[in-house]
Amino acid sequence: MFVRTWVAVAQAQERAKEAVRLSEGGMEVIDGLVKMFPELKTDPDARLPDPQSFGDPPRGQDAVRQVMEGVPGRWWTVTGLVNEMEARGWPAAPNAVRQAADRLVNSDPTLYHRGTGEKTGSTTYSFRPFDRHPPVDVDMVTLLGSGPHPEDQELQGVDEPPE
């Protein structure tokens, strides 16, 4: 086991040396471009966008949607959603987040899912675009709407093509 650890450390050191070499080479390329085109030289901090320039942070259902769609397949508790939103500097009250997540699930149950955590028993929410089948409790009329599809209406009265 000690030998494997020693080999792994040696390999990690080699990868680190390669990363430093690539980084230094990249900096030389940038320095060369700045020498050729001095107008490219700017204060690095001046290139960072002003956080206030993006306008108001998302709220409610839009904020929950952005968090959930940022990590497809992850199951979020209300607390997890609130913590992530607060980490992004967005307003987040637990009851409002729960209501927004419920509205999101109800808006498209083929993409957004509600579940119950196995260990905690708390309600969880997930964005799962790869699971486009509806949950068992979804009424197909609600999901697909009632009446004929608009494309079917266009085909009414059209004869079959001759064979």
CNS distance restraints for C-alpha pairs under 8 A (distance, minus, plus):
assign (resid   1 and name CA) (resid   5 and name CA) 6.30 0.50 0.50
assign (resid   2 and name CA) (resid   6 and name CA) 6.13 0.50 0.50
assign (resid   3 and name CA) (resid   7 and name CA) 6.12 0.50 0.50
assign (resid   4 and name CA) (resid   8 and name CA) 6.09 0.50 0.50
assign (resid   5 and name CA) (resid   9 and name CA) 6.16 0.50 0.50
assign (resid   6 and name CA) (resid  10 and name CA) 6.24 0.50 0.50
assign (resid   7 and name CA) (resid  11 and name CA) 6.17 0.50 0.50
assign (resid   8 and name CA) (resid  12 and name CA) 6.13 0.50 0.50
assign (resid   9 and name CA) (resid  13 and name CA) 6.18 0.50 0.50
assign (resid  10 and name CA) (resid  14 and name CA) 6.34 0.50 0.50
assign (resid  11 and name CA) (resid  15 and name CA) 6.28 0.50 0.50
assign (resid  12 and name CA) (resid  16 and name CA) 6.14 0.50 0.50
assign (resid  13 and name CA) (resid  17 and name CA) 6.21 0.50 0.50
assign (resid  14 and name CA) (resid  18 and name CA) 6.25 0.50 0.50
assign (resid  15 and name CA) (resid  19 and name CA) 6.16 0.50 0.50
assign (resid  16 and name CA) (resid  20 and name CA) 6.24 0.50 0.50
assign (resid  17 and name CA) (resid  21 and name CA) 6.20 0.50 0.50
assign (resid  18 and name CA) (resid  22 and name CA) 6.18 0.50 0.50
assign (resid  19 and name CA) (resid  23 and name CA) 6.05 0.50 0.50
assign (resid  20 and name CA) (resid  24 and name CA) 6.05 0.50 0.50
assign (resid  21 and name CA) (resid  25 and name CA) 6.09 0.50 0.50
assign (resid  22 and name CA) (resid  26 and name CA) 6.06 0.50 0.50
assign (resid  23 and name CA) (resid  27 and name CA) 6.27 0.50 0.50
assign (resid  24 and name CA) (resid  28 and name CA) 6.31 0.50 0.50
assign (resid  25 and name CA) (resid  29 and name CA) 6.36 0.50 0.50
assign (resid  26 and name CA) (resid  30 and name CA) 6.31 0.50 0.50
assign (resid  27 and name CA) (resid  31 and name CA) 6.08 0.50 0.50
assign (resid  28 and name CA) (resid  32 and name CA) 6.10 0.50 0.50
assign (resid  29 and name CA) (resid  33 and name CA) 6.29 0.50 0.50
assign (resid  30 and name CA) (resid  34 and name CA) 6.21 0.50 0.50
assign (resid  31 and name CA) (resid  35 and name CA) 6.23 0.50 0.50
assign (resid  32 and name CA) (resid  36 and name CA) 6.29 0.50 0.50
assign (resid  33 and name CA) (resid  37 and name CA) 5.91 0.50 0.50
assign (resid  33 and name CA) (resid  38 and name CA) 7.98 0.50 0.50
assign (resid  33 and name CA) (resid  40 and name CA) 7.97 0.50 0.50
assign (resid  34 and name CA) (resid  38 and name CA) 5.00 0.50 0.50
assign (resid  34 and name CA) (resid  39 and name CA) 7.43 0.50 0.50
assign (resid  34 and name CA) (resid  40 and name CA) 5.78 0.50 0.50
assign (resid  34 and name CA) (resid  41 and name CA) 5.91 0.50 0.50
assign (resid  37 and name CA) (resid  41 and name CA) 7.95 0.50 0.50
assign (resid  42 and name CA) (resid  46 and name CA) 7.02 0.50 0.50
assign (resid  42 and name CA) (resid  47 and name CA) 7.62 0.50 0.50
assign (resid  43 and name CA) (resid  47 and name CA) 7.08 0.50 0.50
assign (resid  44 and name CA) (resid  48 and name CA) 7.38 0.50 0.50
assign (resid  49 and name CA) (resid  53 and name CA) 7.21 0.50 0.50
assign (resid  50 and name CA) (resid  54 and name CA) 7.65 0.50 0.50
assign (resid  52 and name CA) (resid  56 and name CA) 7.85 0.50 0.50
assign (resid  57 and name CA) (resid  89 and name CA) 7.83 0.50 0.50
assign (resid  57 and name CA) (resid  90 and name CA) 5.84 0.50 0.50
assign (resid  57 and name CA) (resid  91 and name CA) 8.00 0.50 0.50
assign (resid  58 and name CA) (resid  62 and name CA) 5.87 0.50 0.50
assign (resid  58 and name CA) (resid  63 and name CA) 4.85 0.50 0.50
assign (resid  58 and name CA) (resid  90 and name CA) 6.96 0.50 0.50
assign (resid  59 and name CA) (resid  63 and name CA) 4.92 0.50 0.50
assign (resid  59 and name CA) (resid  64 and name CA) 7.82 0.50 0.50
assign (resid  59 and name CA) (resid  90 and name CA) 7.29 0.50 0.50
assign (resid  59 and name CA) (resid  91 and name CA) 7.00 0.50 0.50
assign (resid  60 and name CA) (resid  64 and name CA) 6.40 0.50 0.50
assign (resid  60 and name CA) (resid  96 and name CA) 6.86 0.50 0.50
assign (resid  60 and name CA) (resid  97 and name CA) 6.49 0.50 0.50
assign (resid  60 and name CA) (resid 100 and name CA) 5.50 0.50 0.50
assign (resid  61 and name CA) (resid  65 and name CA) 5.99 0.50 0.50
assign (resid  61 and name CA) (resid  97 and name CA) 7.67 0.50 0.50
assign (resid  61 and name CA) (resid 100 and name CA) 4.54 0.50 0.50
assign (resid  61 and name CA) (resid 101 and name CA) 6.49 0.50 0.50
assign (resid  61 and name CA) (resid 103 and name CA) 7.23 0.50 0.50
assign (resid  61 and name CA) (resid 104 and name CA) 6.37 0.50 0.50
assign (resid  62 and name CA) (resid  66 and name CA) 6.22 0.50 0.50
assign (resid  63 and name CA) (resid  67 and name CA) 6.35 0.50 0.50
assign (resid  63 and name CA) (resid  85 and name CA) 7.43 0.50 0.50
assign (resid  63 and name CA) (resid  90 and name CA) 7.87 0.50 0.50
assign (resid  64 and name CA) (resid  68 and name CA) 6.12 0.50 0.50
assign (resid  64 and name CA) (resid  81 and name CA) 7.05 0.50 0.50
assign (resid  64 and name CA) (resid  85 and name CA) 7.96 0.50 0.50
assign (resid  64 and name CA) (resid  97 and name CA) 6.98 0.50 0.50
assign (resid  64 and name CA) (resid 100 and name CA) 6.82 0.50 0.50
assign (resid  64 and name CA) (resid 101 and name CA) 6.33 0.50 0.50
assign (resid  65 and name CA) (resid  69 and name CA) 5.87 0.50 0.50
assign (resid  65 and name CA) (resid 101 and name CA) 7.85 0.50 0.50
assign (resid  65 and name CA) (resid 104 and name CA) 7.30 0.50 0.50
assign (resid  66 and name CA) (resid  70 and name CA) 5.98 0.50 0.50
assign (resid  67 and name CA) (resid  71 and name CA) 7.16 0.50 0.50
assign (resid  67 and name CA) (resid  81 and name CA) 7.15 0.50 0.50
assign (resid  67 and name CA) (resid  84 and name CA) 7.29 0.50 0.50
assign (resid  67 and name CA) (resid  85 and name CA) 7.31 0.50 0.50
assign (resid  68 and name CA) (resid  72 and name CA) 6.53 0.50 0.50
assign (resid  68 and name CA) (resid  74 and name CA) 7.54 0.50 0.50
assign (resid  68 and name CA) (resid  76 and name CA) 7.59 0.50 0.50
assign (resid  68 and name CA) (resid 126 and name CA) 6.35 0.50 0.50
assign (resid  68 and name CA) (resid 127 and name CA) 5.61 0.50 0.50
assign (resid  69 and name CA) (resid 127 and name CA) 5.85 0.50 0.50
assign (resid  71 and name CA) (resid 127 and name CA) 7.76 0.50 0.50
assign (resid  72 and name CA) (resid 126 and name CA) 7.25 0.50 0.50
assign (resid  72 and name CA) (resid 127 and name CA) 5.29 0.50 0.50
assign (resid  72 and name CA) (resid 128 and name CA) 5.66 0.50 0.50
assign (resid  72 and name CA) (resid 129 and name CA) 7.24 0.50 0.50
assign (resid  73 and name CA) (resid 126 and name CA) 6.04 0.50 0.50
assign (resid  73 and name CA) (resid 127 and name CA) 5.75 0.50 0.50
assign (resid  73 and name CA) (resid 128 and name CA) 5.01 0.50 0.50
assign (resid  73 and name CA) (resid 129 and name CA) 7.96 0.50 0.50
assign (resid  74 and name CA) (resid 126 and name CA) 5.77 0.50 0.50
assign (resid  74 and name CA) (resid 127 and name CA) 7.17 0.50 0.50
assign (resid  75 and name CA) (resid 124 and name CA) 5.80 0.50 0.50
assign (resid  75 and name CA) (resid 125 and name CA) 5.38 0.50 0.50
assign (resid  75 and name CA) (resid 126 and name CA) 4.70 0.50 0.50
assign (resid  75 and name CA) (resid 127 and name CA) 7.88 0.50 0.50
assign (resid  76 and name CA) (resid  80 and name CA) 5.69 0.50 0.50
assign (resid  76 and name CA) (resid  81 and name CA) 6.17 0.50 0.50
assign (resid  76 and name CA) (resid 124 and name CA) 5.18 0.50 0.50
assign (resid  76 and name CA) (resid 125 and name CA) 5.07 0.50 0.50
assign (resid  76 and name CA) (resid 126 and name CA) 6.15 0.50 0.50
assign (resid  77 and name CA) (resid  81 and name CA) 6.27 0.50 0.50
assign (resid  77 and name CA) (resid 122 and name CA) 7.12 0.50 0.50
assign (resid  77 and name CA) (resid 123 and name CA) 6.29 0.50 0.50
assign (resid  77 and name CA) (resid 124 and name CA) 4.60 0.50 0.50
assign (resid  77 and name CA) (resid 125 and name CA) 6.45 0.50 0.50
assign (resid  78 and name CA) (resid  82 and name CA) 6.11 0.50 0.50
assign (resid  78 and name CA) (resid  94 and name CA) 6.44 0.50 0.50
assign (resid  78 and name CA) (resid  97 and name CA) 6.65 0.50 0.50
assign (resid  78 and name CA) (resid  98 and name CA) 6.00 0.50 0.50
assign (resid  78 and name CA) (resid 123 and name CA) 7.57 0.50 0.50
assign (resid  78 and name CA) (resid 124 and name CA) 7.03 0.50 0.50
assign (resid  79 and name CA) (resid  83 and name CA) 6.05 0.50 0.50
assign (resid  79 and name CA) (resid  94 and name CA) 6.96 0.50 0.50
assign (resid  80 and name CA) (resid  84 and name CA) 6.15 0.50 0.50
assign (resid  81 and name CA) (resid  85 and name CA) 6.09 0.50 0.50
assign (resid  81 and name CA) (resid  97 and name CA) 7.39 0.50 0.50
assign (resid  82 and name CA) (resid  86 and name CA) 6.08 0.50 0.50
assign (resid  82 and name CA) (resid  92 and name CA) 5.50 0.50 0.50
assign (resid  82 and name CA) (resid  93 and name CA) 6.93 0.50 0.50
assign (resid  82 and name CA) (resid  94 and name CA) 6.34 0.50 0.50
assign (resid  82 and name CA) (resid  97 and name CA) 6.93 0.50 0.50
assign (resid  83 and name CA) (resid  87 and name CA) 6.11 0.50 0.50
assign (resid  84 and name CA) (resid  88 and name CA) 6.38 0.50 0.50
assign (resid  85 and name CA) (resid  89 and name CA) 6.39 0.50 0.50
assign (resid  85 and name CA) (resid  90 and name CA) 5.16 0.50 0.50
assign (resid  85 and name CA) (resid  91 and name CA) 6.90 0.50 0.50
assign (resid  85 and name CA) (resid  92 and name CA) 6.26 0.50 0.50
assign (resid  86 and name CA) (resid  90 and name CA) 5.29 0.50 0.50
assign (resid  86 and name CA) (resid  91 and name CA) 6.40 0.50 0.50
assign (resid  86 and name CA) (resid  92 and name CA) 6.39 0.50 0.50
assign (resid  92 and name CA) (resid  96 and name CA) 7.19 0.50 0.50
assign (resid  92 and name CA) (resid  97 and name CA) 6.48 0.50 0.50
assign (resid  93 and name CA) (resid  97 and name CA) 6.07 0.50 0.50
assign (resid  94 and name CA) (resid  98 and name CA) 6.12 0.50 0.50
assign (resid  95 and name CA) (resid  99 and name CA) 6.24 0.50 0.50
assign (resid  96 and name CA) (resid 100 and name CA) 6.08 0.50 0.50
assign (resid  97 and name CA) (resid 101 and name CA) 6.04 0.50 0.50
assign (resid  98 and name CA) (resid 102 and name CA) 6.17 0.50 0.50
assign (resid  99 and name CA) (resid 103 and name CA) 6.19 0.50 0.50
assign (resid 100 and name CA) (resid 104 and name CA) 6.14 0.50 0.50
assign (resid 101 and name CA) (resid 105 and name CA) 6.24 0.50 0.50
assign (resid 101 and name CA) (resid 125 and name CA) 7.05 0.50 0.50
assign (resid 102 and name CA) (resid 106 and name CA) 6.18 0.50 0.50
assign (resid 102 and name CA) (resid 114 and name CA) 7.77 0.50 0.50
assign (resid 103 and name CA) (resid 107 and name CA) 6.03 0.50 0.50
assign (resid 104 and name CA) (resid 108 and name CA) 6.75 0.50 0.50
assign (resid 104 and name CA) (resid 112 and name CA) 6.74 0.50 0.50
assign (resid 105 and name CA) (resid 109 and name CA) 5.27 0.50 0.50
assign (resid 105 and name CA) (resid 111 and name CA) 7.71 0.50 0.50
assign (resid 105 and name CA) (resid 112 and name CA) 4.77 0.50 0.50
assign (resid 105 and name CA) (resid 113 and name CA) 5.69 0.50 0.50
assign (resid 105 and name CA) (resid 114 and name CA) 6.68 0.50 0.50
assign (resid 105 and name CA) (resid 125 and name CA) 7.91 0.50 0.50
assign (resid 106 and name CA) (resid 112 and name CA) 8.00 0.50 0.50
assign (resid 108 and name CA) (resid 112 and name CA) 6.11 0.50 0.50
assign (resid 108 and name CA) (resid 143 and name CA) 8.00 0.50 0.50
assign (resid 109 and name CA) (resid 113 and name CA) 5.99 0.50 0.50
assign (resid 109 and name CA) (resid 134 and name CA) 6.03 0.50 0.50
assign (resid 109 and name CA) (resid 135 and name CA) 6.96 0.50 0.50
assign (resid 109 and name CA) (resid 138 and name CA) 7.51 0.50 0.50
assign (resid 109 and name CA) (resid 143 and name CA) 7.96 0.50 0.50
assign (resid 110 and name CA) (resid 128 and name CA) 7.96 0.50 0.50
assign (resid 110 and name CA) (resid 129 and name CA) 7.61 0.50 0.50
assign (resid 110 and name CA) (resid 131 and name CA) 7.12 0.50 0.50
assign (resid 110 and name CA) (resid 132 and name CA) 4.79 0.50 0.50
assign (resid 110 and name CA) (resid 133 and name CA) 5.63 0.50 0.50
assign (resid 110 and name CA) (resid 134 and name CA) 4.76 0.50 0.50
assign (resid 110 and name CA) (resid 135 and name CA) 7.27 0.50 0.50
assign (resid 111 and name CA) (resid 127 and name CA) 5.71 0.50 0.50
assign (resid 111 and name CA) (resid 128 and name CA) 5.31 0.50 0.50
assign (resid 111 and name CA) (resid 129 and name CA) 5.14 0.50 0.50
assign (resid 111 and name CA) (resid 131 and name CA) 7.11 0.50 0.50
assign (resid 111 and name CA) (resid 132 and name CA) 6.01 0.50 0.50
assign (resid 112 and name CA) (resid 125 and name CA) 7.14 0.50 0.50
assign (resid 112 and name CA) (resid 126 and name CA) 5.64 0.50 0.50
assign (resid 112 and name CA) (resid 127 and name CA) 4.59 0.50 0.50
assign (resid 112 and name CA) (resid 128 and name CA) 6.17 0.50 0.50
assign (resid 112 and name CA) (resid 129 and name CA) 7.90 0.50 0.50
assign (resid 113 and name CA) (resid 125 and name CA) 5.56 0.50 0.50
assign (resid 113 and name CA) (resid 126 and name CA) 5.14 0.50 0.50
assign (resid 113 and name CA) (resid 127 and name CA) 6.41 0.50 0.50
assign (resid 113 and name CA) (resid 128 and name CA) 7.22 0.50 0.50
assign (resid 113 and name CA) (resid 135 and name CA) 7.83 0.50 0.50
assign (resid 114 and name CA) (resid 123 and name CA) 6.92 0.50 0.50
assign (resid 114 and name CA) (resid 124 and name CA) 5.65 0.50 0.50
assign (resid 114 and name CA) (resid 125 and name CA) 4.58 0.50 0.50
assign (resid 114 and name CA) (resid 126 and name CA) 6.58 0.50 0.50
assign (resid 115 and name CA) (resid 123 and name CA) 5.74 0.50 0.50
assign (resid 115 and name CA) (resid 124 and name CA) 5.02 0.50 0.50
assign (resid 115 and name CA) (resid 125 and name CA) 6.22 0.50 0.50
assign (resid 116 and name CA) (resid 121 and name CA) 5.46 0.50 0.50
assign (resid 116 and name CA) (resid 122 and name CA) 5.50 0.50 0.50
assign (resid 116 and name CA) (resid 123 and name CA) 4.60 0.50 0.50
assign (resid 116 and name CA) (resid 124 and name CA) 5.54 0.50 0.50
assign (resid 117 and name CA) (resid 121 and name CA) 4.69 0.50 0.50
assign (resid 117 and name CA) (resid 122 and name CA) 5.33 0.50 0.50
assign (resid 117 and name CA) (resid 123 and name CA) 6.28 0.50 0.50
assign (resid 117 and name CA) (resid 124 and name CA) 6.24 0.50 0.50
assign (resid 128 and name CA) (resid 132 and name CA) 7.31 0.50 0.50
assign (resid 134 and name CA) (resid 138 and name CA) 6.32 0.50 0.50
assign (resid 138 and name CA) (resid 142 and name CA) 7.35 0.50 0.50
assign (resid 138 and name CA) (resid 143 and name CA) 6.97 0.50 0.50
assign (resid 139 and name CA) (resid 143 and name CA) 6.28 0.50 0.50
assign (resid 140 and name CA) (resid 144 and name CA) 5.85 0.50 0.50
assign (resid 140 and name CA) (resid 145 and name CA) 7.66 0.50 0.50
assign (resid 141 and name CA) (resid 145 and name CA) 4.97 0.50 0.50
assign (resid 141 and name CA) (resid 146 and name CA) 5.69 0.50 0.50
assign (resid 142 and name CA) (resid 146 and name CA) 7.62 0.50 0.50
assign (resid 148 and name CA) (resid 152 and name CA) 6.34 0.50 0.50
assign (resid 148 and name CA) (resid 153 and name CA) 6.77 0.50 0.50
assign (resid 149 and name CA) (resid 153 and name CA) 6.61 0.50 0.50
assign (resid 150 and name CA) (resid 154 and name CA) 6.61 0.50 0.50
assign (resid 151 and name CA) (resid 155 and name CA) 6.66 0.50 0.50
assign (resid 152 and name CA) (resid 156 and name CA) 6.59 0.50 0.50
